[in-house]
Amino acid sequence: RRMMEVTRATGTLGADVRGLDLSQPPDDEAVRSIRAALAEHLVLFFRDQQPLDVEQHKALVRRFGEPEVAPFQRDASDPELLLLDQTDPRGSQAANFHADNTFRPAPPMGAILQAHIVPDAGGDTCFASMYAAWDALSPRMQAYIEGLEAWHSLEQMAARLASHGLKTSLKMDEWPPVRHPVVAVHPDTGRKLLNVNYNWTTQIADLPAAESRAILAFLYEHIKSPEFQVRLRWQPGDIAFWDNRAVQHYAVPDWSGRRVMQRIAIAGEAAPIPA
């Protein structure tokens, strides 16, 4: 068996992983190594992979948790599969830094995404560390936002996506807004992280609306800092596995042609832990 090689991508987060064939579910030793690398680097880029069919993709996901039903789909043939087959990236809500599906009481633990067809140029994905975003705030801002909670809502995203022909299979009345801590603690590492995102967070609870808007706008701009980020240039077959609890991502809409990506999210087990 080839050894798993992990190469750090930036000073903040991200690592390239080689030496594993993910078309077969990894064994226990490999799973432990991947989990340890994910805890350290937050997003892993597995290079030189074969295209996974849906069952292979699900078998890989199940080594780390249970697949989660995708809330927005163009093709509902498989409820857990998000197939992103696009020829025009304009209007994509992935072109904002966001964590996935934080409207859920227990948001996804992570996601595994594979590139099947990539454009000749462009179509990169940026990932940002919410540990780094928290650490870079001033002590006064940290003291102000720690202990606050914010509302996260499915309705906000559904309204934005409806204009682009994307509908949710979920019933709105079954998914009322939820409150999550603005500053959370990672369940595995104990580190504090920023836990608001543009796609799902609607308002900081118990603050006047104008004050909430100003604080959220500041935090969303802050998250965009390049020093918190790694940028992945996709090759066909590349697989990204990120920790959705501590990472936000942004699909850069700068390409033309066709881009086909296959993703399955890993269900979360618990609500975010307040700092």
C-alpha positions as protocol buffer text, in pm:
chain_id: "A"
residue {
  index: 1
  type: ARG
  ca { x: 0 y: 0 z: 0 }
}
residue {
  index: 2
  type: ARG
  ca { x: 131 y: 345 z: -92 }
}
residue {
  index: 3
  type: MET
  ca { x: 192 y: 586 z: 192 }
}
residue {
  index: 4
  type: MET
  ca { x: -40 y: 885 z: 225 }
}
residue {
  index: 5
  type: GLU
  ca { x: 160 y: 1203 z: 158 }
}
residue {
  index: 6
  type: VAL
  ca { x: 28 y: 1533 z: 298 }
}
residue {
  index: 7
  type: THR
  ca { x: 177 y: 1862 z: 171 }
}
residue {
  index: 8
  type: ARG
  ca { x: 73 y: 2191 z: 329 }
}
residue {
  index: 9
  type: ALA
  ca { x: -78 y: 2434 z: 77 }
}
residue {
  index: 10
  type: THR
  ca { x: -58 y: 2768 z: 265 }
}
residue {
  index: 11
  type: GLY
  ca { x: 51 y: 2895 z: 604 }
}
residue {
  index: 12
  type: THR
  ca { x: -312 y: 2901 z: 722 }
}
residue {
  index: 13
  type: LEU
  ca { x: -505 y: 2604 z: 584 }
}
residue {
  index: 14
  type: GLY
  ca { x: -526 y: 2345 z: 310 }
}
residue {
  index: 15
  type: ALA
  ca { x: -312 y: 2047 z: 211 }
}
residue {
  index: 16
  type: ASP
  ca { x: -257 y: 1832 z: -96 }
}
residue {
  index: 17
  type: VAL
  ca { x: -292 y: 1459 z: -30 }
}
residue {
  index: 18
  type: ARG
  ca { x: -142 y: 1194 z: -256 }
}
residue {
  index: 19
  type: GLY
  ca { x: -95 y: 818 z: -231 }
}
residue {
  index: 20
  type: LEU
  ca { x: -458 y: 715 z: -173 }
}
residue {
  index: 21
  type: ASP
  ca { x: -705 y: 568 z: -420 }
}
residue {
  index: 22
  type: LEU
  ca { x: -1046 y: 689 z: -303 }
}
residue {
  index: 23
  type: SER
  ca { x: -1238 y: 479 z: -558 }
}
residue {
  index: 24
  type: GLN
  ca { x: -1221 y: 214 z: -285 }
}
residue {
  index: 25
  type: PRO
  ca { x: -1340 y: 308 z: 66 }
}
residue {
  index: 26
  type: PRO
  ca { x: -1031 y: 386 z: 280 }
}
residue {
  index: 27
  type: ASP
  ca { x: -943 y: 135 z: 551 }
}
residue {
  index: 28
  type: ASP
  ca { x: -947 y: 221 z: 923 }
}
residue {
  index: 29
  type: GLU
  ca { x: -584 y: 334 z: 928 }
}
residue {
  index: 30
  type: ALA
  ca { x: -637 y: 563 z: 629 }
}
residue {
  index: 31
  type: VAL
  ca { x: -956 y: 704 z: 783 }
}
residue {
  index: 32
  type: ARG
  ca { x: -765 y: 791 z: 1102 }
}
residue {
  index: 33
  type: SER
  ca { x: -491 y: 958 z: 896 }
}
residue {
  index: 34
  type: ILE
  ca { x: -744 y: 1156 z: 692 }
}
residue {
  index: 35
  type: ARG
  ca { x: -930 y: 1269 z: 1005 }
}
residue {
  index: 36
  type: ALA
  ca { x: -604 y: 1384 z: 1165 }
}
residue {
  index: 37
  type: ALA
  ca { x: -503 y: 1571 z: 849 }
}
residue {
  index: 38
  type: LEU
  ca { x: -847 y: 1733 z: 826 }
}
residue {
  index: 39
  type: ALA
  ca { x: -826 y: 1851 z: 1188 }
}
residue {
  index: 40
  type: GLU
  ca { x: -488 y: 2010 z: 1116 }
}
residue {
  index: 41
  type: HIS
  ca { x: -544 y: 2153 z: 767 }
}
residue {
  index: 42
  type: LEU
  ca { x: -928 y: 2197 z: 753 }
}
residue {
  index: 43
  type: VAL
  ca { x: -949 y: 2122 z: 379 }
}
residue {
  index: 44
  type: LEU
  ca { x: -777 y: 1838 z: 195 }
}
residue {
  index: 45
  type: PHE
  ca { x: -720 y: 1818 z: -181 }
}
residue {
  index: 46
  type: PHE
  ca { x: -687 y: 1459 z: -302 }
}
residue {
  index: 47
  type: ARG
  ca { x: -503 y: 1461 z: -634 }
}
residue {
  index: 48
  type: ASP
  ca { x: -477 y: 1200 z: -913 }
}
residue {
  index: 49
  type: GLN
  ca { x: -817 y: 1040 z: -841 }
}
residue {
  index: 50
  type: GLN
  ca { x: -1043 y: 839 z: -1072 }
}
residue {
  index: 51
  type: PRO
  ca { x: -1396 y: 973 z: -1133 }
}
residue {
  index: 52
  type: LEU
  ca { x: -1626 y: 833 z: -865 }
}
residue {
  index: 53
  type: ASP
  ca { x: -1972 y: 712 z: -952 }
}
residue {
  index: 54
  type: VAL
  ca { x: -2250 y: 797 z: -707 }
}
residue {
  index: 55
  type: GLU
  ca { x: -2221 y: 471 z: -512 }
}
residue {
  index: 56
  type: GLN
  ca { x: -1842 y: 503 z: -479 }
}
residue {
  index: 57
  type: HIS
  ca { x: -1887 y: 862 z: -366 }
}
residue {
  index: 58
  type: LYS
  ca { x: -2142 y: 757 z: -102 }
}
residue {
  index: 59
  type: ALA
  ca { x: -1919 y: 472 z: 16 }
}
residue {
  index: 60
  type: LEU
  ca { x: -1638 y: 725 z: 70 }
}
residue {
  index: 61
  type: VAL
  ca { x: -1867 y: 963 z: 259 }
}
residue {
  index: 62
  type: ARG
  ca { x: -1993 y: 683 z: 485 }
}
residue {
  index: 63
  type: ARG
  ca { x: -1641 y: 625 z: 618 }
}
residue {
  index: 64
  type: PHE
  ca { x: -1675 y: 967 z: 786 }
}
residue {
  index: 65
  type: GLY
  ca { x: -2048 y: 997 z: 860 }
}
residue {
  index: 66
  type: GLU
  ca { x: -2392 y: 975 z: 702 }
}
residue {
  index: 67
  type: PRO
  ca { x: -2478 y: 1142 z: 370 }
}
residue {
  index: 68
  type: GLU
  ca { x: -2712 y: 1439 z: 408 }
}
residue {
  index: 69
  type: VAL
  ca { x: -3009 y: 1522 z: 187 }
}
residue {
  index: 70
  type: ALA
  ca { x: -2914 y: 1812 z: -42 }
}
residue {
  index: 71
  type: PRO
  ca { x: -3164 y: 2098 z: 8 }
}
residue {
  index: 72
  type: PHE
  ca { x: -3127 y: 2246 z: -342 }
}
residue {
  index: 73
  type: GLN
  ca { x: -3105 y: 2033 z: -656 }
}
residue {
  index: 74
  type: ARG
  ca { x: -3152 y: 2060 z: -1030 }
}
residue {
  index: 75
  type: ASP
  ca { x: -3174 y: 1681 z: -1058 }
}
residue {
  index: 76
  type: ALA
  ca { x: -3372 y: 1509 z: -783 }
}
residue {
  index: 77
  type: SER
  ca { x: -3289 y: 1154 z: -898 }
}
residue {
  index: 78
  type: ASP
  ca { x: -3075 y: 1104 z: -586 }
}
residue {
  index: 79
  type: PRO
  ca { x: -3171 y: 1313 z: -282 }
}
residue {
  index: 80
  type: GLU
  ca { x: -2822 y: 1305 z: -129 }
}
residue {
  index: 81
  type: LEU
  ca { x: -2631 y: 1400 z: -445 }
}
residue {
  index: 82
  type: LEU
  ca { x: -2570 y: 1759 z: -548 }
}
residue {
  index: 83
  type: LEU
  ca { x: -2465 y: 1751 z: -914 }
}
residue {
  index: 84
  type: LEU
  ca { x: -2345 y: 2093 z: -1027 }
}
residue {
  index: 85
  type: ASP
  ca { x: -2353 y: 2079 z: -1408 }
}
residue {
  index: 86
  type: GLN
  ca { x: -2318 y: 2441 z: -1519 }
}
residue {
  index: 87
  type: THR
  ca { x: -2238 y: 2638 z: -1834 }
}
residue {
  index: 88
  type: ASP
  ca { x: -2294 y: 2983 z: -1680 }
}
residue {
  index: 89
  type: PRO
  ca { x: -2170 y: 3069 z: -1330 }
}
residue {
  index: 90
  type: ARG
  ca { x: -2346 y: 3406 z: -1306 }
}
residue {
  index: 91
  type: GLY
  ca { x: -2597 y: 3436 z: -1026 }
}
residue {
  index: 92
  type: SER
  ca { x: -2452 y: 3145 z: -833 }
}
residue {
  index: 93
  type: GLN
  ca { x: -2498 y: 3175 z: -457 }
}
residue {
  index: 94
  type: ALA
  ca { x: -2174 y: 2977 z: -422 }
}
residue {
  index: 95
  type: ALA
  ca { x: -1998 y: 3301 z: -525 }
}
residue {
  index: 96
  type: ASN
  ca { x: -2019 y: 3425 z: -167 }
}
residue {
  index: 97
  type: PHE
  ca { x: -1813 y: 3296 z: 121 }
}
residue {
  index: 98
  type: HIS
  ca { x: -2044 y: 3057 z: 303 }
}
residue {
  index: 99
  type: ALA
  ca { x: -2069 y: 2743 z: 511 }
}
residue {
  index: 100
  type: ASP
  ca { x: -2312 y: 2479 z: 387 }
}
residue {
  index: 101
  type: ASN
  ca { x: -2668 y: 2449 z: 516 }
}
residue {
  index: 102
  type: THR
  ca { x: -2634 y: 2627 z: 849 }
}
residue {
  index: 103
  type: PHE
  ca { x: -3014 y: 2665 z: 848 }
}
residue {
  index: 104
  type: ARG
  ca { x: -3015 y: 2316 z: 997 }
}
residue {
  index: 105
  type: PRO
  ca { x: -3012 y: 2271 z: 1376 }
}
residue {
  index: 106
  type: ALA
  ca { x: -2706 y: 2047 z: 1321 }
}
residue {
  index: 107
  type: PRO
  ca { x: -2525 y: 2179 z: 1009 }
}
residue {
  index: 108
  type: PRO
  ca { x: -2316 y: 1938 z: 799 }
}
residue {
  index: 109
  type: MET
  ca { x: -1988 y: 1818 z: 949 }
}
residue {
  index: 110
  type: GLY
  ca { x: -1823 y: 1850 z: 608 }
}
residue {
  index: 111
  type: ALA
  ca { x: -1853 y: 1778 z: 239 }
}
residue {
  index: 112
  type: ILE
  ca { x: -1670 y: 1577 z: -25 }
}
residue {
  index: 113
  type: LEU
  ca { x: -1667 y: 1732 z: -372 }
}
residue {
  index: 114
  type: GLN
  ca { x: -1514 y: 1593 z: -691 }
}
residue {
  index: 115
  type: ALA
  ca { x: -1442 y: 1772 z: -1019 }
}
residue {
  index: 116
  type: HIS
  ca { x: -1557 y: 1573 z: -1323 }
}
residue {
  index: 117
  type: ILE
  ca { x: -1534 y: 1837 z: -1599 }
}
residue {
  index: 118
  type: VAL
  ca { x: -1347 y: 2165 z: -1550 }
}
residue {
  index: 119
  type: PRO
  ca { x: -1314 y: 2469 z: -1778 }
}
residue {
  index: 120
  type: ASP
  ca { x: -985 y: 2543 z: -1955 }
}
residue {
  index: 121
  type: ALA
  ca { x: -922 y: 2828 z: -1713 }
}
residue {
  index: 122
  type: GLY
  ca { x: -1095 y: 2961 z: -1404 }
}
residue {
  index: 123
  type: GLY
  ca { x: -1355 y: 2792 z: -1187 }
}
residue {
  index: 124
  type: ASP
  ca { x: -1128 y: 2780 z: -882 }
}
residue {
  index: 125
  type: THR
  ca { x: -1268 y: 2738 z: -530 }
}
residue {
  index: 126
  type: CYS
  ca { x: -1141 y: 2946 z: -238 }
}
residue {
  index: 127
  type: PHE
  ca { x: -1160 y: 2817 z: 119 }
}
residue {
  index: 128
  type: ALA
  ca { x: -1125 y: 3036 z: 430 }
}
residue {
  index: 129
  type: SER
  ca { x: -1039 y: 2938 z: 788 }
}
residue {
  index: 130
  type: MET
  ca { x: -1284 y: 3063 z: 1047 }
}
residue {
  index: 131
  type: TYR
  ca { x: -1021 y: 2996 z: 1315 }
}
residue {
  index: 132
  type: ALA
  ca { x: -799 y: 3252 z: 1143 }
}
residue {
  index: 133
  type: ALA
  ca { x: -1091 y: 3494 z: 1096 }
}
residue {
  index: 134
  type: TRP
  ca { x: -1166 y: 3480 z: 1469 }
}
residue {
  index: 135
  type: ASP
  ca { x: -801 y: 3507 z: 1574 }
}
residue {
  index: 136
  type: ALA
  ca { x: -750 y: 3819 z: 1362 }
}
residue {
  index: 137
  type: LEU
  ca { x: -1032 y: 4019 z: 1524 }
}
residue {
  index: 138
  type: SER
  ca { x: -934 y: 4281 z: 1781 }
}
residue {
  index: 139
  type: PRO
  ca { x: -980 y: 4181 z: 2146 }
}
residue {
  index: 140
  type: ARG
  ca { x: -1257 y: 4443 z: 2176 }
}
residue {
  index: 141
  type: MET
  ca { x: -1451 y: 4302 z: 1881 }
}
residue {
  index: 142
  type: GLN
  ca { x: -1399 y: 3949 z: 2013 }
}
residue {
  index: 143
  type: ALA
  ca { x: -1538 y: 4054 z: 2351 }
}
residue {
  index: 144
  type: TYR
  ca { x: -1837 y: 4222 z: 2185 }
}
residue {
  index: 145
  type: ILE
  ca { x: -1950 y: 3931 z: 1965 }
}
residue {
  index: 146
  type: GLU
  ca { x: -1863 y: 3636 z: 2189 }
}
residue {
  index: 147
  type: GLY
  ca { x: -2181 y: 3515 z: 2359 }
}
residue {
  index: 148
  type: LEU
  ca { x: -2412 y: 3653 z: 2090 }
}
residue {
  index: 149
  type: GLU
  ca { x: -2637 y: 3430 z: 1880 }
}
residue {
  index: 150
  type: ALA
  ca { x: -2758 y: 3479 z: 1522 }
}
residue {
  index: 151
  type: TRP
  ca { x: -3054 y: 3357 z: 1322 }
}
residue {
  index: 152
  type: HIS
  ca { x: -2991 y: 3128 z: 1023 }
}
residue {
  index: 153
  type: SER
  ca { x: -3273 y: 3078 z: 773 }
}
residue {
  index: 154
  type: LEU
  ca { x: -3360 y: 2853 z: 478 }
}
residue {
  index: 155
  type: GLU
  ca { x: -3613 y: 3109 z: 355 }
}
residue {
  index: 156
  type: GLN
  ca { x: -3348 y: 3371 z: 275 }
}
residue {
  index: 157
  type: MET
  ca { x: -3157 y: 3138 z: 41 }
}
residue {
  index: 158
  type: ALA
  ca { x: -3473 y: 2997 z: -118 }
}
residue {
  index: 159
  type: ALA
  ca { x: -3580 y: 3349 z: -215 }
}
residue {
  index: 160
  type: ARG
  ca { x: -3240 y: 3425 z: -371 }
}
residue {
  index: 161
  type: LEU
  ca { x: -3228 y: 3099 z: -567 }
}
residue {
  index: 162
  type: ALA
  ca { x: -3587 y: 3108 z: -694 }
}
residue {
  index: 163
  type: SER
  ca { x: -3488 y: 3374 z: -947 }
}
residue {
  index: 164
  type: HIS
  ca { x: -3232 y: 3130 z: -1095 }
}
residue {
  index: 165
  type: GLY
  ca { x: -3474 y: 2839 z: -1133 }
}
residue {
  index: 166
  type: LEU
  ca { x: -3352 y: 2644 z: -830 }
}
residue {
  index: 167
  type: LYS
  ca { x: -3615 y: 2515 z: -592 }
}
residue {
  index: 168
  type: THR
  ca { x: -3579 y: 2336 z: -264 }
}
residue {
  index: 169
  type: SER
  ca { x: -3728 y: 1994 z: -197 }
}
residue {
  index: 170
  type: LEU
  ca { x: -3764 y: 2092 z: 169 }
}
residue {
  index: 171
  type: LYS
  ca { x: -4087 y: 2228 z: 315 }
}
residue {
  index: 172
  type: MET
  ca { x: -4033 y: 2575 z: 460 }
}
residue {
  index: 173
  type: ASP
  ca { x: -4263 y: 2524 z: 757 }
}
residue {
  index: 174
  type: GLU
  ca { x: -4058 y: 2219 z: 861 }
}
residue {
  index: 175
  type: TRP
  ca { x: -3739 y: 2428 z: 875 }
}
residue {
  index: 176
  type: PRO
  ca { x: -3802 y: 2737 z: 1087 }
}
residue {
  index: 177
  type: PRO
  ca { x: -3507 y: 2972 z: 1146 }
}
residue {
  index: 178
  type: VAL
  ca { x: -3254 y: 2850 z: 1404 }
}
residue {
  index: 179
  type: ARG
  ca { x: -3020 y: 3032 z: 1640 }
}
residue {
  index: 180
  type: HIS
  ca { x: -2649 y: 2948 z: 1636 }
}
residue {
  index: 181
  type: PRO
  ca { x: -2367 y: 3109 z: 1835 }
}
residue {
  index: 182
  type: VAL
  ca { x: -2183 y: 3388 z: 1651 }
}
residue {
  index: 183
  type: VAL
  ca { x: -1861 y: 3247 z: 1799 }
}
residue {
  index: 184
  type: ALA
  ca { x: -1849 y: 2869 z: 1826 }
}
residue {
  index: 185
  type: VAL
  ca { x: -1601 y: 2615 z: 1961 }
}
residue {
  index: 186
  type: HIS
  ca { x: -1493 y: 2330 z: 1736 }
}
residue {
  index: 187
  type: PRO
  ca { x: -1607 y: 1999 z: 1894 }
}
residue {
  index: 188
  type: ASP
  ca { x: -1281 y: 1817 z: 1813 }
}
residue {
  index: 189
  type: THR
  ca { x: -1012 y: 2083 z: 1859 }
}
residue {
  index: 190
  type: GLY
  ca { x: -1172 y: 2316 z: 2115 }
}
residue {
  index: 191
  type: ARG
  ca { x: -1064 y: 2619 z: 1910 }
}
residue {
  index: 192
  type: LYS
  ca { x: -1287 y: 2925 z: 1875 }
}
residue {
  index: 193
  type: LEU
  ca { x: -1416 y: 3015 z: 1529 }
}
residue {
  index: 194
  type: LEU
  ca { x: -1639 y: 3268 z: 1359 }
}
residue {
  index: 195
  type: ASN
  ca { x: -1981 y: 3115 z: 1287 }
}
residue {
  index: 196
  type: VAL
  ca { x: -2183 y: 3355 z: 1067 }
}
residue {
  index: 197
  type: ASN
  ca { x: -2206 y: 3342 z: 688 }
}
residue {
  index: 198
  type: TYR
  ca { x: -2365 y: 3547 z: 411 }
}
residue {
  index: 199
  type: ASN
  ca { x: -2584 y: 3275 z: 262 }
}
residue {
  index: 200
  type: TRP
  ca { x: -2776 y: 3169 z: 570 }
}
residue {
  index: 201
  type: THR
  ca { x: -2731 y: 3419 z: 855 }
}
residue {
  index: 202
  type: THR
  ca { x: -3012 y: 3675 z: 865 }
}
residue {
  index: 203
  type: GLN
  ca { x: -2971 y: 3873 z: 1188 }
}
residue {
  index: 204
  type: ILE
  ca { x: -2783 y: 3876 z: 1515 }
}
residue {
  index: 205
  type: ALA
  ca { x: -3039 y: 3802 z: 1784 }
}
residue {
  index: 206
  type: ASP
  ca { x: -3126 y: 4064 z: 2048 }
}
residue {
  index: 207
  type: LEU
  ca { x: -2955 y: 4349 z: 1861 }
}
residue {
  index: 208
  type: PRO
  ca { x: -3131 y: 4635 z: 1680 }
}
residue {
  index: 209
  type: ALA
  ca { x: -3161 y: 4556 z: 1308 }
}
residue {
  index: 210
  type: ALA
  ca { x: -2928 y: 4838 z: 1199 }
}
residue {
  index: 211
  type: GLU
  ca { x: -2660 y: 4733 z: 1449 }
}
residue {
  index: 212
  type: SER
  ca { x: -2689 y: 4369 z: 1340 }
}
residue {
  index: 213
  type: ARG
  ca { x: -2657 y: 4467 z: 972 }
}
residue {
  index: 214
  type: ALA
  ca { x: -2344 y: 4673 z: 1042 }
}
residue {
  index: 215
  type: ILE
  ca { x: -2174 y: 4399 z: 1244 }
}
residue {
  index: 216
  type: LEU
  ca { x: -2258 y: 4126 z: 991 }
}
residue {
  index: 217
  type: ALA
  ca { x: -2141 y: 4343 z: 700 }
}
residue {
  index: 218
  type: PHE
  ca { x: -1811 y: 4401 z: 880 }
}
residue {
  index: 219
  type: LEU
  ca { x: -1765 y: 4030 z: 953 }
}
residue {
  index: 220
  type: TYR
  ca { x: -1849 y: 3925 z: 594 }
}
residue {
  index: 221
  type: GLU
  ca { x: -1585 y: 4168 z: 462 }
}
residue {
  index: 222
  type: HIS
  ca { x: -1337 y: 4048 z: 724 }
}
residue {
  index: 223
  type: ILE
  ca { x: -1382 y: 3684 z: 617 }
}
residue {
  index: 224
  type: LYS
  ca { x: -1263 y: 3778 z: 264 }
}
residue {
  index: 225
  type: SER
  ca { x: -906 y: 3855 z: 380 }
}
residue {
  index: 226
  type: PRO
  ca { x: -655 y: 3662 z: 161 }
}
residue {
  index: 227
  type: GLU
  ca { x: -443 y: 3562 z: 459 }
}
residue {
  index: 228
  type: PHE
  ca { x: -727 y: 3339 z: 584 }
}
residue {
  index: 229
  type: GLN
  ca { x: -755 y: 3156 z: 249 }
}
residue {
  index: 230
  type: VAL
  ca { x: -634 y: 2885 z: 16 }
}
residue {
  index: 231
  type: ARG
  ca { x: -736 y: 2872 z: -352 }
}
residue {
  index: 232
  type: LEU
  ca { x: -781 y: 2539 z: -529 }
}
residue {
  index: 233
  type: ARG
  ca { x: -714 y: 2513 z: -901 }
}
residue {
  index: 234
  type: TRP
  ca { x: -915 y: 2208 z: -1003 }
}
residue {
  index: 235
  type: GLN
  ca { x: -798 y: 1926 z: -1228 }
}
residue {
  index: 236
  type: PRO
  ca { x: -1043 y: 1655 z: -1343 }
}
residue {
  index: 237
  type: GLY
  ca { x: -1070 y: 1390 z: -1072 }
}
residue {
  index: 238
  type: ASP
  ca { x: -953 y: 1616 z: -787 }
}
residue {
  index: 239
  type: ILE
  ca { x: -1149 y: 1564 z: -464 }
}
residue {
  index: 240
  type: ALA
  ca { x: -1184 y: 1826 z: -190 }
}
residue {
  index: 241
  type: PHE
  ca { x: -1288 y: 1728 z: 164 }
}
residue {
  index: 242
  type: TRP
  ca { x: -1348 y: 2022 z: 396 }
}
residue {
  index: 243
  type: ASP
  ca { x: -1459 y: 2069 z: 755 }
}
residue {
  index: 244
  type: ASN
  ca { x: -1780 y: 2270 z: 717 }
}
residue {
  index: 245
  type: ARG
  ca { x: -1774 y: 2361 z: 1087 }
}
residue {
  index: 246
  type: ALA
  ca { x: -1454 y: 2566 z: 1057 }
}
residue {
  index: 247
  type: VAL
  ca { x: -1428 y: 2651 z: 685 }
}
residue {
  index: 248
  type: GLN
  ca { x: -1622 y: 2870 z: 447 }
}
residue {
  index: 249
  type: HIS
  ca { x: -1585 y: 2842 z: 69 }
}
residue {
  index: 250
  type: TYR
  ca { x: -1638 y: 3050 z: -244 }
}
residue {
  index: 251
  type: ALA
  ca { x: -1672 y: 2924 z: -603 }
}
residue {
  index: 252
  type: VAL
  ca { x: -1508 y: 3185 z: -827 }
}
residue {
  index: 253
  type: PRO
  ca { x: -1751 y: 3263 z: -1117 }
}
residue {
  index: 254
  type: ASP
  ca { x: -1482 y: 3360 z: -1373 }
}
residue {
  index: 255
  type: TRP
  ca { x: -1511 y: 3079 z: -1627 }
}
residue {
  index: 256
  type: SER
  ca { x: -1684 y: 2987 z: -1950 }
}
residue {
  index: 257
  type: GLY
  ca { x: -1751 y: 2645 z: -2103 }
}
residue {
  index: 258
  type: ARG
  ca { x: -1882 y: 2362 z: -1887 }
}
residue {
  index: 259
  type: ARG
  ca { x: -1808 y: 2273 z: -1527 }
}
residue {
  index: 260
  type: VAL
  ca { x: -1940 y: 1951 z: -1367 }
}
residue {
  index: 261
  type: MET
  ca { x: -1889 y: 1892 z: -994 }
}
residue {
  index: 262
  type: GLN
  ca { x: -2034 y: 1612 z: -780 }
}
residue {
  index: 263
  type: ARG
  ca { x: -2085 y: 1671 z: -408 }
}
residue {
  index: 264
  type: ILE
  ca { x: -2226 y: 1488 z: -108 }
}
residue {
  index: 265
  type: ALA
  ca { x: -2244 y: 1653 z: 233 }
}
residue {
  index: 266
  type: ILE
  ca { x: -2175 y: 1467 z: 558 }
}
residue {
  index: 267
  type: ALA
  ca { x: -2453 y: 1513 z: 812 }
}
residue {
  index: 268
  type: GLY
  ca { x: -2374 y: 1692 z: 1136 }
}
residue {
  index: 269
  type: GLU
  ca { x: -2431 y: 1523 z: 1468 }
}
residue {
  index: 270
  type: ALA
  ca { x: -2487 y: 1823 z: 1696 }
}
residue {
  index: 271
  type: ALA
  ca { x: -2557 y: 2194 z: 1704 }
}
residue {
  index: 272
  type: PRO
  ca { x: -2259 y: 2433 z: 1709 }
}
residue {
  index: 273
  type: ILE
  ca { x: -2111 y: 2474 z: 2058 }
}
residue {
  index: 274
  type: PRO
  ca { x: -2114 y: 2832 z: 2194 }
}
residue {
  index: 275
  type: ALA
  ca { x: -1778 y: 2979 z: 2291 }
}
